[in-house]
Amino acid sequence: MPGHKGQKFHGLEPWDITEIKGADYLFEAEGIIAQSEAKMAEAYGSRRTFYSAEGSSLCIKAMLGIVCRSGQGKKITVAAPRNVHKAFINACILLDIDVEWIYPKGEFTSICAGSVTPEDVEKVLSRTKADCVYVTSPDYLGDLSDIKGMSEVCRKYGVPLLCDNAHGAYLKFLPESLHPMDLGADMCCDSAHKTLPCYTGGAMLHISNHAPANYDDCAKEIMSMFGSTSPSYLIMESLDLCANYVNGDFPRDLERTVERVKVCKDRITAFGWHTIGEEPMKITVAAYKSGITGDGLADRLREYGIEPEYSDTQYVVLMPSPFNSEEDFLKLEKAFSEIKQPKIRLFGDLPAIPKGIKRMGIRQAAFSAQHTVNVEDACGLICGMTVTSCQPSVPVAVSGEEITPQVIKILKNYGIERINVL
Ligand SMILES: Cc1ncc(COP(=O)(O)O)c(C=O)c1O
């Protein structure tokens, strides 16, 4: 194995090896993979860093699995804001985890929003017996949570803080690090492929210096529960090359790009568009405030040869990197200077994202017999399989929750017409 025997067929075969002598084993690493992970751990200042060739999706399940193992196998409860990625829900299904959702004080109208403050976290920890706190930061719209504040709250209550930092592998290398490992999180995952020049699927699970010591010993074992026994060496080689890059030129390239993104955002704002989110490498445009839907703006940008990362009725998200050229930024600015802003009120007040009404556990609902109905016919029924919008895979309705008229409104807003119910 592999069947191509290293002969060029698609083109990358010479590098697509398998566990031959000297190539090490990802989940029992003692050789070159272990050395590369150690190099990456040093770059991130973590106690241990583990590679994933199956994205943060695998790392998220592993982080929660590690907490389950520390709980000696008892059923655990995780406190989390609602803007989690689908991998979190899948982990809850597979590991039979209960979730105590943390809602922000005010209303929020996008499923991608809804990040919370340390005070919101404290409120939940003071009234529940959560075993850990799990937050998504940065979120899809470029909002950064107060990880430092949350980690202080978590420490006060003696629970670990886990961070889905899928969008923030680069945060460590800003002139002043904003990476969760430096802000007090116990574990986090980084999708290297999202913001570093890594092949799709390359990600890392970091364990911090102050995390419980027993996390290190079981991490690989737990990762292997969710991962393939044939992890891609192409992806792992690309993670290794990234380890060299972040230890070399990346901080300088990043600083230059952050400055260019700031100029770009300032210019876009000067053209009358509204940008949101404080993440330095995301450009999130609240298109609806200019009288055009996010999806409509995305289509207009495509006419200029620009492919946004994400769009919905309200927002367009762009994610530049040091690999974008000056021409790319100029093209983007030209597009924003030329695309018409009708400045009309597009829709009335957007419906607030409702709080979930739990009728059954996530795992029980996900594994119950289900049938599919049109969302209009789902009122009063229990959600079977968690429904996410296709991107960014954030849940609109979670398994076991009641489908209410407000939920139906949100589902339709995100173009979801059919739903699995019990
Ligand atoms: C916030 C967030 N977390 C986790 C993931 C999953 O990451 P990956 O694609 O590396 O598995 C994504 C993917 O888009 C994401 O946006």
The ligand as an SDF file (V2000), in Angstrom:
LIG
                    3D

 16 16  0  0  0  0  0  0  0  0999 V2000
  -15.6090   27.1400   14.1670 C   0  0  0  0  0  0  0  0  0  0  0  0
  -15.2310   25.8430   13.5220 C   0  0  0  0  0  0  0  0  0  0  0  0
  -14.8730   24.8170   14.2970 N   0  0  0  0  0  0  0  0  0  0  0  0
  -14.5090   23.6330   13.7750 C   0  0  0  0  0  0  0  0  0  0  0  0
  -14.5070   23.4300   12.4240 C   0  0  0  0  0  0  0  0  0  0  0  0
  -14.0900   22.0940   11.8830 C   0  0  0  0  0  0  0  0  0  0  0  0
  -12.8060   22.2280   11.4030 O   0  0  0  0  0  0  0  0  0  0  0  0
  -12.1640   21.2260   10.3360 P   0  0  0  0  0  0  0  0  0  0  0  0
  -12.7410   21.5780    9.0100 O   0  0  0  0  0  0  0  0  0  0  0  0
  -10.6980   21.5210   10.4390 O   0  0  0  0  0  0  0  0  0  0  0  0
  -12.4970   19.8460   10.7480 O   0  0  0  0  0  0  0  0  0  0  0  0
  -14.8710   24.4730   11.5670 C   0  0  0  0  0  0  0  0  0  0  0  0
  -14.8910   24.2710   10.1080 C   0  0  0  0  0  0  0  0  0  0  0  0
  -15.3220   25.0650    9.3430 O   0  0  0  0  0  0  0  0  0  0  0  0
  -15.2570   25.7130   12.1350 C   0  0  0  0  0  0  0  0  0  0  0  0
  -15.6390   26.7340   11.3620 O   0  0  0  0  0  0  0  0  0  0  0  0
  1  2  1  0
  2  3  1  0
  2 15  2  0
  3  4  2  0
  4  5  1  0
  5  6  1  0
  5 12  2  0
  6  7  1  0
  7  8  1  0
  8  9  2  0
  8 10  1  0
  8 11  1  0
 12 13  1  0
 12 15  1  0
 13 14  2  0
 15 16  1  0
M  END
$$$$
